[in-house]
Amino acid sequence: MEKEVALSVKNLNVKFNLRGKILHAIRDISLEVYKGESLAIVGESGSGKSVFTKTFIGLLDKNGWIDSGEILYGDKNLAAFKTEKEWLTIRGKEIAMVLQDPMTSLNPLKTIGAQIGEAIEMHRGLKGAACKAAVLEILQDVGITEPERRYKQYPHEFSGGMRQRVVIAIAVACKPKTLICDEPTTALDVTIQAQILDLLKNLKKKYDLTTIYITHDLGVVANVADRIAVMYAGDIVEYGTSEEVFYDPKHPYTWALLSSLPQLGKKGEDLYSIKGTPPNLFNEIHGDAFAPRNPKALKIDFIERPPLFEVTPTHKVRSWLMDPRAPKVEPPEHIKELRKMGGKATWQ
Amino acid sequence: MVKYLLKRFARSILTLVIIISVVFILLRLMPIEGYFQNYEKLTNEQIQAGIHNMGLDKPVLIQLKDFFIQLLHGDLGTSRIYRANVPITEILASKIPISLQLGGIALVISLIIGLPLGSLMARSKGKFWDKFGTAFIVFVQAVPAAVYFLFIQIFGNEWFGFSMLFSKDNYSTWIMPILSMAIGNTAYYAMWIRRYMVDESNKDYVKLAKAKGVSDNKIMMKHVFRNAFVPMIQYLPTSFLNSIVGSIYVESLYSIPGMGGLLVDVVKRQDNTMVQAIVIVFACVGILGLMLGDLLMTLIDPRISLNKKGGAR
């Protein structure tokens, strides 16, 4: 089955200038996002997952730039966009974004209605009563009761979960085709998290959205994602369908990441943690970025960057372990057990 | 809301009563000369008679009570030296409008120039206009006012032929004093609006507004400027009312018959009743300004809720 590509990233490199030093934040990433799918990008803090998706709507910080590569969206190359005018044809209309912290992402001095209405007025050209009606409809859609009353209220009159609903309402207000959720539940408590994820799932169906989740919470991923891309040090080291990545991971970093889940630990044993720290992206990285933290790293891991090996047509891994000449390195025991469970285990 | 206002008002009145009492009692400690125009030439009997006439021989607290009763009738007393036997309210009524007009115009001008300048600086942070504005602000704040007042005088007089003497009916003489008064405030407003705007534009809601497709210009005007202006609104009433007090230096420079020089004048000439009256006016201005500032904030910032305790957070 051939899926339609919504967004295609080719050899993307993003760099930042920090006090004269160059930081190579995104290192040669290629990835395709399919229409209607739900893709999760996982990785630890600083792995570049936020930066990666920010390039899709041109919201890199001022000291960052796309060094090379393409981001193809329809017939446009977003990586070549220079002017604000070009971006305004994309932002909100085609690709929208939900930010992490709902407590700070709304303007405290404007009513909820005005903030949602602003987007609708701009992109859909609705004014006055028609605009208000559209806002009320969206408020209803995101599960805010008494929209009439809520319309006139200010952000401080909303709880965190409710504010995130408003942020989501703003994002979907202009019927975008793609929705990027940058850690949408990180700032919320667990019960609210589930509600927000449900809401996002429902909206995806209702508005026929392509969704990209950025998260470090594998529980969230298991809940929502069709496909998973694992990022480490500015590179995607492994991607595949949720089942493939969860039950048959191939990259040592993915093994380590899954091993540090409390669910996989044994009672009485210390929780697994990955030794060492992520590499400093100010320095050039040779070979596999994870090698210094991988006790079973091969010699070549320190010399040459591994190519992308194909496990299945949908599952690709950037690790020398997949090379036919590589010695057979077995994944840790509990990772192998995952394979046996195959899809029966619950990831919550 | 009404309850809060009444409370706030009552507290202001209380503060005012305390200030007036303290000033009044302190001024009773001043030498008795301050009540007579030509004290040296008076005989002892005349002085005693005068003191009795003015009620100064009564106990201080009784005097204070009498003074408050006077105040409630809108009477600030009578000048004894500055302009002997003229009611002080009359003197002030001739002075305040001039200072208020000049100060008010200067304030409006400094807002009209300062706010756009500051916004422009915030928008072009680190670039030419920001550096230009910063240079201006640093100059105005670092160089003593006397120096740029002098520049204004020289250039205004040399190039445009503005008169150095203020005249109420000749508006061209208003330009230099107003400019002198406005320049400091312009720098002040530019500096603060720039600072608040830079703060605001780093906030997450600006990112979200960008992500939903609002253009940078609109974000600056509708979100950032507005939110940055709110903390400044609190100080506007004080700034405006302070112009009643006038600018001592500018008023003396152009011989403007305003409030600015008055306090210095009456202190020098030891006119006790005038000093007392002017200090009271200044105190009123300060307290009223703060109260109006708070009031404005409650009207503008929705987060300040006066109806219920704690709000809904």
Interface residues (C-beta under 8 A of the other chain):
Chain A: I57 L59 E84 L88 I90 R91 G92 K93 A96 M97 L99 D101 T104 S105 L106 N107 P108 L109 K110 T111 E118 A119 M122 H123 Y154 H156 E157 V167 I170 A171 A173 C174
Chain B: K203 D204 Y205 K207 L208 A209 K210 A211 K212 G213 V214 S215 D216 K222 H223 R226 N227 V230 D301 P302 R303 G311 A312 R313
